[in-house]
Amino acid sequence: MAIIVGCFGPKGGPGKSTMARIIATKVIRSGYTAKIADHDKQKTCVRWAGKREDLRGRLAAKRKFDPAKMPPHVPVEYYGVLEEALGQANGYDFLVIDAAGKAGPEILRIAQSADICVMPLNPGGDDLDPTVEIYRALVKLGIPQKRLICVLNHVGGAEEETA
């Protein structure tokens, strides 16, 4: 059974899809298998995967590119139903779920299924406040704190990080 990583948050824009892609790419580069289950109707990871495969094809066609430095293939598939995505977990070491940017019961369902929950957020109150609310609600509903990770994204510098 795969380790399931859920990337979610209460709104769009803090970097959930980017975080899902970084995690899956790093896992694959480390020698494991991974798949991204794009669970966002905008299909940002699916579009990224298509562009990435085009790039891989162009680099391979040049034949001067070192194959060891080739960006790894990252399997990505859109799933409108979470249970269908979770059904793919058996074929991989890691399944990374890229959730839609919204608060609601879907976040709880992902958190209950995931081994690790990653919640990216920007440093402003517009992201911080609702993310803290979701974090607290998940803990209250029984999700262990050790499975919840908040990742501060889009930090402009040390001063902003400190603030």
DSSP file with accessible surface (Angstrom, degrees, kcal/mol):
  #  RESIDUE AA STRUCTURE BP1 BP2  ACC     N-H-->O    O-->H-N    N-H-->O    O-->H-N    TCO  KAPPA ALPHA  PHI   PSI    X-CA   Y-CA   Z-CA
    1    1 A M              0   0  167      0, 0.0    89,-0.2     0, 0.0    88,-0.0   0.000 360.0 360.0 360.0 138.5    0.0    0.0    0.0
    2    2 A A        -     0   0    4     87,-0.4     2,-0.5     1,-0.1    92,-0.3  -0.296 360.0-110.3 -73.2 154.7    1.3    3.4   -0.9
    3    3 A I  E     -a   94   0A  71     90,-3.1    92,-2.4    86,-0.1     2,-0.5  -0.778  39.6-142.2 -77.8 126.4    2.1    6.2    1.5
    4    4 A I  E     -a   95   0A   8     -2,-0.5   111,-2.4    90,-0.2   112,-1.8  -0.846  17.2-169.9-102.2 126.1   -0.6    8.8    0.8
    5    5 A V  E     -ab  96 116A   5     90,-2.8    92,-3.3    -2,-0.5     2,-0.5  -0.970   6.7-158.5-114.8 119.4    0.3   12.4    0.8
    6    6 A G  E     -ab  97 117A   0    110,-2.8   112,-3.5    -2,-0.5     2,-0.6  -0.877   4.1-166.5-100.4 124.7   -2.6   14.9    0.7
    7    7 A C  E     +ab  98 118A   0     90,-3.0    92,-2.5    -2,-0.5     2,-0.3  -0.952  35.1 132.8-108.2 111.4   -1.9   18.5   -0.4
    8    8 A F  E     +     0   0A   0    110,-2.0    93,-0.1    -2,-0.6    95,-0.1  -0.928  24.1 169.1-151.5 172.1   -4.9   20.6    0.4
    9    9 A G  E     -a  101   0A   0     91,-0.5    93,-1.0    93,-0.3   112,-0.1  -0.964  48.4 -90.8-175.3 174.9   -6.0   23.9    1.9
   10   10 A P  S    S+     0   0   19      0, 0.0    93,-0.8     0, 0.0     2,-0.3   0.561 100.3  16.2 -80.6  -7.3   -9.0   26.2    2.4
   11   11 A K  B    S-F  102   0B  70     91,-0.3    91,-0.3   116,-0.0     2,-0.2  -0.955  81.5 -89.8-155.6 170.7   -8.4   28.3   -0.8
   12   12 A G  S    S+     0   0   42     89,-0.5    88,-0.0    -2,-0.3    90,-0.0  -0.499  89.7  41.8 -85.2 155.1   -6.6   28.5   -4.1
   13   13 A G  S    S+     0   0   57     -2,-0.2    -1,-0.2   108,-0.0   108,-0.1   0.206  71.7 102.8 104.3 -14.6   -3.2   30.0   -4.7
   14   14 A P  S    S-     0   0    2      0, 0.0   107,-0.2     0, 0.0    -2,-0.1   0.629  99.5 -90.7 -83.0  -9.5   -0.9   29.0   -1.8
   15   15 A G  S  > S+     0   0    9    105,-0.1     4,-2.7   138,-0.1     5,-0.2   0.703  73.4 143.7 114.0  27.5    1.0   26.4   -3.9
   16   16 A K  H  > S+     0   0   11      2,-0.2     4,-2.5     1,-0.2     5,-0.2   0.943  80.4  43.3 -62.9 -47.8   -0.9   23.0   -3.4
   17   17 A S  H  > S+     0   0   19      2,-0.2     4,-2.3     1,-0.2    -1,-0.2   0.913 114.5  50.4 -66.3 -41.1   -0.3   21.8   -6.9
   18   18 A T  H  > S+     0   0   63      1,-0.2     4,-2.5     2,-0.2    -1,-0.2   0.931 111.5  48.7 -61.5 -44.1    3.3   23.0   -6.9
   19   19 A M  H  X S+     0   0   24     -4,-2.7     4,-2.7     2,-0.2     5,-0.2   0.914 109.6  52.0 -63.5 -42.2    3.9   21.2   -3.6
   20   20 A A  H  X S+     0   0    0     -4,-2.5     4,-2.5     1,-0.2     5,-0.2   0.925 111.7  47.0 -60.1 -42.6    2.3   18.0   -5.0
   21   21 A R  H  X S+     0   0   47     -4,-2.3     4,-2.5     2,-0.2     5,-0.2   0.905 112.0  49.8 -67.4 -40.8    4.6   18.1   -8.0
   22   22 A I  H  X S+     0   0   95     -4,-2.5     4,-2.5     2,-0.2     5,-0.2   0.939 112.6  47.3 -62.6 -46.5    7.7   18.8   -5.9
   23   23 A I  H  X S+     0   0   36     -4,-2.7     4,-2.5     2,-0.2    -2,-0.2   0.954 114.6  45.2 -61.1 -50.8    6.9   15.9   -3.6
   24   24 A A  H  X S+     0   0    0     -4,-2.5     4,-2.4    -5,-0.2     5,-0.2   0.921 114.1  49.0 -61.9 -42.8    6.2   13.4   -6.4
   25   25 A T  H  X S+     0   0   15     -4,-2.5     4,-2.6    -5,-0.2    -1,-0.2   0.930 112.7  47.4 -63.6 -43.7    9.3   14.5   -8.4
   26   26 A K  H  X S+     0   0  137     -4,-2.5     4,-1.3    -5,-0.2    -1,-0.2   0.910 110.8  52.0 -65.3 -40.7   11.6   14.2   -5.4
   27   27 A V  H  <>S+     0   0   17     -4,-2.5     5,-2.0    -5,-0.2     3,-0.4   0.938 112.0  46.0 -60.7 -45.3   10.2   10.8   -4.5
   28   28 A I  H ><5S+     0   0   35     -4,-2.4     3,-1.9     1,-0.2    -2,-0.2   0.922 110.2  52.7 -66.2 -42.6   10.8    9.5   -8.0
   29   29 A R  H 3<5S+     0   0  155     -4,-2.6    -1,-0.2     1,-0.3    -2,-0.2   0.749 103.9  59.6 -64.3 -21.2   14.3   10.9   -8.1
   30   30 A S  T 3<5S-     0   0   68     -4,-1.3    -1,-0.3    -3,-0.4    -2,-0.2   0.371 127.0 -98.8 -87.7   2.0   14.9    9.1   -4.8
   31   31 A G  T < 5S+     0   0   69     -3,-1.9     2,-0.2     1,-0.3    -3,-0.2   0.512  86.2 114.0  98.0   5.9   14.2    5.8   -6.5
   32   32 A Y      < -     0   0  126     -5,-2.0     2,-0.3    60,-0.0    -1,-0.3  -0.587  65.9-111.4-100.5 169.1   10.6    5.2   -5.4
   33   33 A T        +     0   0   66     -2,-0.2    61,-1.5    -3,-0.1    60,-0.5  -0.777  39.7 171.2 -99.2 146.5    7.4    5.1   -7.5
   34   34 A A  E     -c   94   0A   2     -2,-0.3     2,-0.3    59,-0.2    61,-0.2  -0.991  17.1-165.9-151.4 154.0    4.8    7.9   -7.2
   35   35 A K  E     -c   95   0A   9     59,-1.4    61,-3.0    -2,-0.3     2,-0.6  -0.994  18.0-135.6-140.2 143.1    1.7    9.1   -8.9
   36   36 A I  E     -cd  96  76A   0     39,-2.7    41,-2.1    -2,-0.3     2,-0.8  -0.889  10.4-156.0 -98.5 125.5   -0.1   12.4   -8.6
   37   37 A A  E     -cd  97  77A   0     59,-3.1    61,-2.4    -2,-0.6     2,-0.8  -0.891  13.3-151.0 -98.0 102.5   -3.9   12.1   -8.3
   38   38 A D  E     +cd  98  78A   0     39,-2.5    41,-2.7    -2,-0.8    61,-0.1  -0.689  23.5 171.1 -78.4 111.7   -5.1   15.5   -9.5
   39   39 A H  E     +c   99   0A  19     59,-2.9    61,-0.7    -2,-0.8     2,-0.5  -0.039  45.2 100.3-113.0  27.1   -8.4   16.1   -7.7
   40   40 A D  S >  S-     0   0   19     59,-0.2     3,-2.5     1,-0.1     5,-0.1  -0.968  70.3-139.1-116.6 127.9   -8.8   19.7   -8.8
   41   41 A K  T 3  S+     0   0  169     -2,-0.5    -1,-0.1     1,-0.3    39,-0.0   0.727 103.4  65.7 -59.7 -20.6  -11.2   20.5  -11.6
   42   42 A Q  T 3  S-     0   0  127      1,-0.0    -1,-0.3    -3,-0.0     5,-0.1   0.664  94.8-147.8 -74.2 -15.8   -8.7   23.0  -13.0
   43   43 A K    <>  +     0   0   90     -3,-2.5     4,-2.5     1,-0.1     5,-0.2   0.851  35.5 161.3  54.5  42.9   -6.4   20.0  -13.6
   44   44 A T  H  > S+     0   0   26      1,-0.2     4,-2.1     2,-0.2     5,-0.1   0.887  73.1  46.6 -63.7 -37.9   -3.2   22.0  -13.0
   45   45 A C  H  > S+     0   0    0      2,-0.2     4,-2.6     1,-0.2    -1,-0.2   0.878 110.4  53.0 -72.9 -35.2   -1.1   18.9  -12.4
   46   46 A V  H  > S+     0   0   53      2,-0.2     4,-2.0     1,-0.2    -2,-0.2   0.937 111.3  46.3 -63.2 -44.7   -2.5   17.2  -15.5
   47   47 A R  H  X S+     0   0  131     -4,-2.5     4,-2.1     1,-0.2    -2,-0.2   0.914 112.1  51.5 -63.9 -41.9   -1.6   20.3  -17.6
   48   48 A W  H  X S+     0   0   52     -4,-2.1     4,-2.6    -5,-0.2    -2,-0.2   0.922 107.8  52.6 -59.2 -44.6    1.9   20.4  -16.0
   49   49 A A  H  X S+     0   0   14     -4,-2.6     4,-2.5     1,-0.2    -1,-0.2   0.890 107.6  51.5 -62.1 -39.7    2.5   16.7  -16.8
   50   50 A G  H  X S+     0   0   37     -4,-2.0     4,-2.0     1,-0.2    -1,-0.2   0.933 112.3  45.2 -62.7 -44.6    1.6   17.3  -20.5
   51   51 A K  H  X S+     0   0  147     -4,-2.1     4,-2.2     1,-0.2    -2,-0.2   0.890 112.2  52.8 -64.7 -38.6    4.1   20.2  -20.7
   52   52 A R  H  X S+     0   0   36     -4,-2.6     4,-2.6     2,-0.2    -2,-0.2   0.904 108.0  49.8 -65.0 -41.2    6.7   18.2  -18.9
   53   53 A E  H  X S+     0   0   67     -4,-2.5     4,-2.3     2,-0.2    -1,-0.2   0.886 108.8  53.0 -67.4 -35.7    6.4   15.2  -21.3
   54   54 A D  H  X S+     0   0  103     -4,-2.0     4,-2.3     2,-0.2    -2,-0.2   0.931 110.4  48.0 -60.4 -44.9    6.7   17.6  -24.3
   55   55 A L  H  X S+     0   0   64     -4,-2.2     4,-2.7     2,-0.2     5,-0.2   0.928 109.7  51.7 -61.7 -45.3    9.9   18.9  -22.7
   56   56 A R  H  X S+     0   0   64     -4,-2.6     4,-2.5     1,-0.2    -1,-0.2   0.908 110.3  50.1 -58.7 -40.7   11.2   15.4  -22.1
   57   57 A G  H  X S+     0   0   43     -4,-2.3     4,-2.1     2,-0.2    -1,-0.2   0.911 110.8  47.7 -64.8 -43.4   10.5   14.6  -25.8
   58   58 A R  H  X S+     0   0  149     -4,-2.3     4,-1.2     2,-0.2    -2,-0.2   0.908 113.4  48.2 -64.7 -41.1   12.3   17.7  -27.0
   59   59 A L  H  X S+     0   0   24     -4,-2.7     4,-0.8     1,-0.2     6,-0.5   0.917 111.5  49.4 -65.9 -41.5   15.3   17.0  -24.8
   60   60 A A  H >< S+     0   0   51     -4,-2.5     3,-0.7    -5,-0.2    -1,-0.2   0.879 106.5  57.1 -65.2 -35.6   15.5   13.3  -25.9
   61   61 A A  H 3< S+     0   0   76     -4,-2.1    -1,-0.2     1,-0.2    -2,-0.2   0.822  99.8  58.4 -65.9 -29.4   15.3   14.4  -29.6
   62   62 A K  H 3< S-     0   0  144     -4,-1.2    -1,-0.2    -3,-0.3    -2,-0.2   0.777  84.5-162.9 -71.0 -26.7   18.4   16.6  -29.1
   63   63 A R  S << S+     0   0  219     -4,-0.8    -1,-0.1    -3,-0.7    -3,-0.1   0.486  71.5  88.6  57.2   1.4   20.4   13.5  -28.0
   64   64 A K        +     0   0  198     -5,-0.3     2,-0.4     2,-0.1    -1,-0.2   0.456  64.2 100.2 -99.2  -4.4   23.0   15.8  -26.6
   65   65 A F  S    S-     0   0   71     -6,-0.5     5,-0.1    -5,-0.1    -2,-0.1  -0.674  84.5-113.9 -86.1 133.1   21.2   15.9  -23.3
   66   66 A D    >   -     0   0   79     -2,-0.4     3,-2.0     1,-0.2     4,-0.3  -0.514  19.2-145.7 -66.1 117.3   22.6   13.6  -20.5
   67   67 A P  G >  S+     0   0  103      0, 0.0     3,-1.3     0, 0.0    -1,-0.2   0.818  97.7  62.9 -57.3 -28.9   19.8   11.0  -19.9
   68   68 A A  G 3  S+     0   0   90      1,-0.3    -2,-0.1    -3,-0.0    -3,-0.0   0.753 104.6  47.4 -67.4 -21.8   20.8   11.0  -16.2
   69   69 A K  G <  S+     0   0  150     -3,-2.0    -1,-0.3     2,-0.1    -3,-0.1   0.364  83.5 123.4 -99.4   3.7   19.8   14.6  -16.0
   70   70 A M  S <  S-     0   0   39     -3,-1.3     3,-0.1    -4,-0.3   -14,-0.1  -0.407  75.6-105.3 -64.1 133.9   16.5   14.1  -17.8
   71   71 A P        -     0   0   17      0, 0.0    -1,-0.1     0, 0.0    -2,-0.1  -0.437  46.7-109.7 -58.2 132.3   13.5   15.3  -15.8
   72   72 A P        -     0   0   20      0, 0.0     2,-0.3     0, 0.0   -43,-0.1  -0.314  27.8-104.4 -68.7 150.9   11.8   12.1  -14.5
   73   73 A H        -     0   0   90    -45,-0.1   -24,-0.0    -3,-0.1    -3,-0.0  -0.586  35.4-163.3 -69.9 129.6    8.4   11.0  -15.8
   74   74 A V        -     0   0    3     -2,-0.3     2,-0.2   -25,-0.1   -39,-0.1  -0.952  14.6-135.6-118.7 109.6    5.8   11.8  -13.2
   75   75 A P        +     0   0   25      0, 0.0   -39,-2.7     0, 0.0     2,-0.4  -0.459  29.7 177.0 -65.4 132.4    2.5    9.9  -13.7
   76   76 A V  E     +d   36   0A  31    -41,-0.2     2,-0.3    -2,-0.2   -39,-0.2  -0.999   7.0 173.0-138.2 137.3   -0.5   12.2  -13.2
   77   77 A E  E     -d   37   0A  90    -41,-2.1   -39,-2.5    -2,-0.4     2,-0.4  -0.997  29.2-122.5-144.9 142.9   -4.2   11.5  -13.6
   78   78 A Y  E     -d   38   0A  68     -2,-0.3     2,-0.4   -41,-0.2   -39,-0.2  -0.678  25.8-173.8 -84.1 136.8   -7.3   13.4  -12.9
   79   79 A Y        -     0   0    9    -41,-2.7     3,-0.0    -2,-0.4    -2,-0.0  -0.974  16.9-173.3-131.7 118.4   -9.8   11.9  -10.6
   80   80 A G  S    S+     0   0   43     -2,-0.4     2,-0.5     1,-0.1    -1,-0.1   0.714  81.0  56.3 -79.3 -19.7  -13.2   13.5  -10.0
   81   81 A V  S >> S-     0   0   67      1,-0.1     4,-1.4     2,-0.0     3,-0.8  -0.959  75.4-147.8-118.3 122.8  -14.0   11.0   -7.2
   82   82 A L  H 3> S+     0   0    1     -2,-0.5     4,-2.6     1,-0.3     5,-0.2   0.873  96.8  59.0 -57.4 -40.5  -11.6   10.7   -4.3
   83   83 A E  H 3> S+     0   0  101      1,-0.2     4,-1.5     2,-0.2    -1,-0.3   0.849 102.7  53.9 -61.8 -33.9  -12.2    6.9   -3.8
   84   84 A E  H <4 S+     0   0  113     -3,-0.8     4,-0.4     2,-0.2    -1,-0.2   0.904 109.1  48.8 -65.5 -40.5  -11.1    6.3   -7.4
   85   85 A A  H >< S+     0   0    0     -4,-1.4     3,-1.8     1,-0.2     4,-0.3   0.940 109.3  51.4 -63.2 -46.4   -7.8    8.1   -6.7
   86   86 A L  H >< S+     0   0   36     -4,-2.6     3,-1.6     1,-0.3     4,-0.3   0.823  99.0  66.5 -62.9 -27.9   -7.3    6.1   -3.5
   87   87 A G  T 3< S+     0   0   51     -4,-1.5     3,-0.5     1,-0.3    -1,-0.3   0.694  93.8  60.5 -65.2 -17.6   -7.8    2.9   -5.5
   88   88 A Q  T X  S+     0   0   72     -3,-1.8     3,-1.3    -4,-0.4    -1,-0.3   0.537  78.3  91.7 -84.8  -6.9   -4.6    3.7   -7.4
   89   89 A A  G X  S+     0   0    0     -3,-1.6     3,-1.4    -4,-0.3   -87,-0.4   0.802  72.7  66.7 -62.9 -29.1   -2.5    3.6   -4.2
   90   90 A N  G 3  S+     0   0  124     -3,-0.5    -1,-0.3    -4,-0.3    -2,-0.1   0.772  95.7  56.0 -66.0 -24.1   -1.6   -0.1   -4.5
   91   91 A G  G <  S+     0   0   59     -3,-1.3     2,-0.3    -4,-0.1    -1,-0.3   0.468 107.3  48.9 -89.1   1.3    0.5    0.4   -7.6
   92   92 A Y  S <  S-     0   0   59     -3,-1.4   -58,-0.1    -4,-0.2     3,-0.1  -0.917  70.4-130.5-138.8 160.8    2.9    3.0   -6.2
   93   93 A D  S    S+     0   0   71    -60,-0.5   -90,-3.1    -2,-0.3     2,-0.4   0.836 101.4  23.6 -75.6 -35.2    5.1    3.7   -3.2
   94   94 A F  E     -ac   3  34A  36    -61,-1.5   -59,-1.4   -92,-0.3     2,-0.5  -0.997  61.1-165.8-133.5 138.5    3.6    7.1   -2.9
   95   95 A L  E     -ac   4  35A   0    -92,-2.4   -90,-2.8    -2,-0.4     2,-0.6  -0.992  13.2-162.1-120.3 119.9    0.2    8.6   -4.0
   96   96 A V  E     -ac   5  36A   0    -61,-3.0   -59,-3.1    -2,-0.5     2,-0.6  -0.916   4.8-154.7-106.9 119.2    0.2   12.4   -3.9
   97   97 A I  E     -ac   6  37A   0    -92,-3.3   -90,-3.0    -2,-0.6     2,-0.8  -0.846   3.0-160.6 -97.9 120.1   -3.3   13.9   -3.9
   98   98 A D  E     -ac   7  38A   0    -61,-2.4   -59,-2.9    -2,-0.6   -90,-0.2  -0.880  21.8-160.3 -98.1 104.4   -3.6   17.5   -5.2
   99   99 A A  E     - c   0  39A   4    -92,-2.5   -59,-0.2    -2,-0.8   -82,-0.1  -0.415  22.1 -95.2 -86.1 161.4   -6.9   18.7   -3.9
  100  100 A A  E     -     0   0A  20    -61,-0.7     2,-1.7    -2,-0.1   -91,-0.5  -0.356  43.8-103.6 -67.4 153.4   -9.0   21.6   -5.0
  101  101 A G  E    S+a    9   0A  28    -93,-0.1   -89,-0.5   -91,-0.1     2,-0.3  -0.604  82.9  95.8 -83.3  82.7   -8.5   24.9   -3.3
  102  102 A K  B     -F   11   0B 118     -2,-1.7   -93,-0.3   -93,-1.0   -91,-0.3  -0.973  69.0-116.9-162.7 152.7  -11.6   25.0   -1.1
  103  103 A A        +     0   0   58    -93,-0.8     3,-0.1    -2,-0.3    -2,-0.0  -0.666  60.8  95.8 -88.4 150.3  -12.7   24.2    2.5
  104  104 A G  S >> S-     0   0   34     -2,-0.3     3,-1.2     1,-0.1     4,-0.9  -0.925  86.7 -51.3 156.3-175.2  -15.3   21.5    2.9
  105  105 A P  H 3> S+     0   0  107      0, 0.0     4,-2.1     0, 0.0     5,-0.2   0.762 119.6  69.9 -62.4 -23.9  -15.9   17.8    3.7
  106  106 A E  H 3> S+     0   0   39      1,-0.2     4,-2.4     2,-0.2     5,-0.2   0.882  94.2  55.8 -62.4 -37.2  -13.5   16.7    1.0
  107  107 A I  H <> S+     0   0    7     -3,-1.2     4,-3.0     1,-0.2    -1,-0.2   0.937 107.6  48.6 -61.5 -43.1  -10.5   18.0    3.0
  108  108 A L  H  X S+     0   0   43     -4,-0.9     4,-2.6     1,-0.2    -2,-0.2   0.928 110.2  51.4 -63.1 -42.7  -11.6   15.8    5.9
  109  109 A R  H  X S+     0   0   76     -4,-2.1     4,-1.2     2,-0.2    -1,-0.2   0.901 113.0  45.3 -62.3 -40.5  -11.9   12.8    3.7
  110  110 A I  H  X S+     0   0    0     -4,-2.4     4,-2.1     2,-0.2     3,-0.4   0.945 112.7  50.7 -67.7 -45.4   -8.4   13.4    2.3
  111  111 A A  H  < S+     0   0    0     -4,-3.0    -2,-0.2     1,-0.2    -1,-0.2   0.873 109.1  51.6 -61.3 -36.9   -7.0   13.9    5.8
  112  112 A Q  H  < S+     0   0  111     -4,-2.6    -1,-0.2    -5,-0.2    -2,-0.2   0.820 116.4  40.7 -69.0 -29.1   -8.6   10.7    7.0
  113  113 A S  H  < S+     0   0   45     -4,-1.2    -2,-0.2    -3,-0.4    -1,-0.2   0.711 100.4  88.4 -89.8 -24.2   -7.0    8.8    4.1
  114  114 A A     <  -     0   0    2     -4,-2.1  -109,-0.2     1,-0.1     3,-0.1  -0.491  58.3-155.8 -85.5 147.6   -3.6   10.4    4.1
  115  115 A D  S    S+     0   0   81   -111,-2.4     2,-0.4     1,-0.3  -110,-0.2   0.757  92.6  24.0 -81.6 -30.8   -0.5    9.4    6.0
  116  116 A I  E    S-b    5   0A  61   -112,-1.8  -110,-2.8     2,-0.0     2,-0.5  -0.999  70.6-157.5-137.3 134.1    0.8   13.0    5.7
  117  117 A C  E     -be   6 148A   0     30,-3.4    32,-3.2    -2,-0.4     2,-0.5  -0.964   8.8-165.6-115.6 118.9   -1.2   16.1    5.1
  118  118 A V  E     -be   7 149A   9   -112,-3.5  -110,-2.0    -2,-0.5    32,-0.2  -0.920   5.1-174.8-109.1 123.2    0.6   19.1    3.6
  119  119 A M  E     - e   0 150A   0     30,-3.3    32,-1.8    -2,-0.5  -110,-0.1  -0.866   8.9-161.7-119.6  94.7   -1.1   22.5    3.8
  120  120 A P  E     + e   0 151A   0      0, 0.0     2,-0.3     0, 0.0    32,-0.2  -0.469  16.3 175.1 -71.3 148.2    0.9   25.2    1.9
  121  121 A L  E     - e   0 152A   7     30,-2.4    32,-3.3  -107,-0.2  -108,-0.0  -0.993  30.4-119.2-152.5 151.2    0.0   28.8    2.8
  122  122 A N        -     0   0   37     -2,-0.3     6,-0.2    30,-0.2     5,-0.2  -0.529  37.2-109.4 -82.3 160.8    1.2   32.3    2.0
  123  123 A P  S    S+     0   0   36      0, 0.0     2,-0.1     0, 0.0    -1,-0.1   0.575  87.5  93.2 -74.8  -5.5    2.5   34.4    4.8
  124  124 A G  S >> S-     0   0   39      1,-0.1     4,-2.8     4,-0.0     3,-1.4  -0.404  87.8-109.7 -86.3 164.3   -0.5   36.8    4.9
  125  125 A G  H 3> S+     0   0   36      1,-0.3     4,-1.7     2,-0.2    -1,-0.1   0.766 111.5  71.8 -61.6 -26.9   -3.6   36.6    7.0
  126  126 A D  H 34 S+     0   0  140      1,-0.2    -1,-0.3     2,-0.2     5,-0.0   0.800 116.4  22.3 -61.6 -29.4   -5.7   35.8    4.0
  127  127 A D  H <> S+     0   0    4     -3,-1.4     4,-1.9    -5,-0.2    -2,-0.2   0.769 122.0  56.4-100.3 -41.0   -4.1   32.3    3.9
  128  128 A L  H  X S+     0   0   77     -4,-2.8     4,-2.6    -6,-0.2     5,-0.2   0.940 105.2  50.0 -61.0 -50.4   -2.8   32.0    7.5
  129  129 A D  H  X S+     0   0   97     -4,-1.7     4,-2.1     1,-0.2    -1,-0.2   0.947 114.7  40.7 -59.6 -52.9   -6.2   32.5    9.3
  130  130 A P  H  > S+     0   0   32      0, 0.0     4,-2.2     0, 0.0    -1,-0.2   0.865 114.4  53.9 -68.2 -29.0   -8.2   30.0    7.2
  131  131 A T  H  X S+     0   0    3     -4,-1.9     4,-2.9     2,-0.2    -2,-0.2   0.926 108.7  48.4 -68.7 -41.4   -5.4   27.4    7.3
  132  132 A V  H  X S+     0   0   49     -4,-2.6     4,-2.8    -5,-0.2     5,-0.2   0.912 110.4  52.8 -63.4 -39.0   -5.1   27.6   11.0
  133  133 A E  H  X S+     0   0  134     -4,-2.1     4,-2.3    -5,-0.2    -2,-0.2   0.926 111.6  45.2 -61.2 -45.2   -8.9   27.1   11.2
  134  134 A I  H  X S+     0   0   26     -4,-2.2     4,-2.8     2,-0.2     5,-0.2   0.927 112.3  52.3 -64.0 -45.3   -8.7   24.0    9.0
  135  135 A Y  H  X S+     0   0   55     -4,-2.9     4,-2.2     1,-0.2    -2,-0.2   0.950 112.6  44.3 -54.8 -52.2   -5.8   22.7   11.0
  136  136 A R  H  X S+     0   0  178     -4,-2.8     4,-2.5     1,-0.2    -1,-0.2   0.890 112.7  51.8 -62.8 -40.4   -7.6   23.1   14.3
  137  137 A A  H  X S+     0   0   44     -4,-2.3     4,-1.8    -5,-0.2    -1,-0.2   0.918 109.3  50.1 -64.0 -41.2  -10.8   21.6   12.9
  138  138 A L  H  <>S+     0   0    5     -4,-2.8     5,-2.7     2,-0.2    -2,-0.2   0.913 111.2  48.5 -64.6 -41.5   -9.0   18.6   11.7
  139  139 A V  H ><5S+     0   0   51     -4,-2.2     3,-1.9     1,-0.2    -2,-0.2   0.936 110.3  51.7 -62.5 -43.7   -7.3   18.0   15.0
  140  140 A K  H 3<5S+     0   0  186     -4,-2.5    -1,-0.2     1,-0.3    -2,-0.2   0.835 107.4  54.0 -61.9 -31.4  -10.7   18.4   16.8
  141  141 A L  T 3<5S-     0   0  107     -4,-1.8    -1,-0.3    -5,-0.2    -2,-0.2   0.340 130.2 -93.1 -87.2   5.5  -12.1   15.8   14.4
  142  142 A G  T < 5S+     0   0   57     -3,-1.9    -3,-0.2     1,-0.3    -2,-0.1   0.510  76.2 141.6 102.7   4.6   -9.4   13.3   15.3
  143  143 A I      < -     0   0    7     -5,-2.7    -1,-0.3    -6,-0.2    -2,-0.1  -0.707  57.4-116.5 -78.9 123.0   -6.6   13.8   12.8
  144  144 A P    >   -     0   0   51      0, 0.0     3,-1.9     0, 0.0     4,-0.3  -0.348  12.2-131.9 -62.9 137.1   -3.3   13.5   14.7
  145  145 A Q  G >  S+     0   0  117      1,-0.3     3,-1.9     2,-0.2    -6,-0.0   0.835 104.2  67.0 -57.2 -33.5   -1.2   16.7   14.7
  146  146 A K  G 3  S+     0   0  188      1,-0.3    -1,-0.3   -30,-0.0    -3,-0.0   0.697  98.7  53.0 -65.6 -15.0    1.9   14.8   13.7
  147  147 A R  G <  S+     0   0   62     -3,-1.9   -30,-3.4   -31,-0.1     2,-0.6   0.506  94.2  84.2 -93.2  -5.8    0.2   14.1   10.3
  148  148 A L  E <   +e  117   0A  11     -3,-1.9     2,-0.5    -4,-0.3   -30,-0.2  -0.878  55.0 179.1-105.2 121.8   -0.5   17.8    9.6
  149  149 A I  E     -e  118   0A  77    -32,-3.2   -30,-3.3    -2,-0.6     2,-0.5  -0.980  13.2-158.9-124.7 123.8    2.3   19.9    8.1
  150  150 A C  E     -e  119   0A  61     -2,-0.5     2,-0.5   -32,-0.2   -32,-0.1  -0.884   9.7-161.3 -99.0 131.7    1.9   23.6    7.2
  151  151 A V  E     -e  120   0A  40    -32,-1.8   -30,-2.4    -2,-0.5     2,-0.5  -0.964  12.9-139.1-118.1 117.7    4.4   24.8    4.6
  152  152 A L  E     -e  121   0A  77     -2,-0.5     2,-0.3   -32,-0.2     3,-0.2  -0.652  31.4-176.4 -78.2 119.5    5.0   28.6    4.4
  153  153 A N        +     0   0   33    -32,-3.3  -138,-0.1    -2,-0.5    -1,-0.0  -0.732  51.1  26.3-113.3 163.9    5.2   29.5    0.7
  154  154 A H  S    S+     0   0  113     -2,-0.3     2,-0.5     1,-0.2    -1,-0.2   0.843  70.6 173.1  55.9  39.1    6.0   32.6   -1.3
  155  155 A V        -     0   0   48     -3,-0.2    -1,-0.2     1,-0.1     3,-0.1  -0.707  25.3-152.7 -82.7 126.9    8.0   34.3    1.4
  156  156 A G        -     0   0   70     -2,-0.5     2,-0.3     1,-0.2    -1,-0.1   0.651  61.6 -47.5 -75.3 -17.0    9.6   37.5    0.2
  157  157 A G  S  > S-     0   0   35      1,-0.1     4,-2.4     0, 0.0     5,-0.2  -0.970  71.1 -61.9 167.2-177.9   12.6   37.4    2.6
  158  158 A A  H  > S+     0   0   74     -2,-0.3     4,-2.6     1,-0.2     5,-0.2   0.862 125.5  54.0 -62.2 -38.5   13.8   37.0    6.1
  159  159 A E  H  > S+     0   0  174      1,-0.2     4,-2.3     2,-0.2    -1,-0.2   0.925 110.9  45.6 -63.1 -43.9   11.8   40.0    7.4
  160  160 A E  H  4 S+     0   0   84      2,-0.2    -2,-0.2     1,-0.2    -1,-0.2   0.911 112.3  51.7 -66.8 -39.7    8.6   38.7    6.0
  161  161 A E  H  < S+     0   0  130     -4,-2.4    -2,-0.2     1,-0.2    -1,-0.2   0.933 110.8  47.8 -62.0 -44.2    9.3   35.2    7.4
  162  162 A T  H  <        0   0  127     -4,-2.6    -1,-0.2     1,-0.2    -2,-0.2   0.925 360.0 360.0 -62.8 -43.1   10.0   36.6   10.9
  163  163 A A     <        0   0  119     -4,-2.3    -1,-0.2    -5,-0.2    -2,-0.2   0.902 360.0 360.0 -63.2 360.0    6.8   38.7   10.8
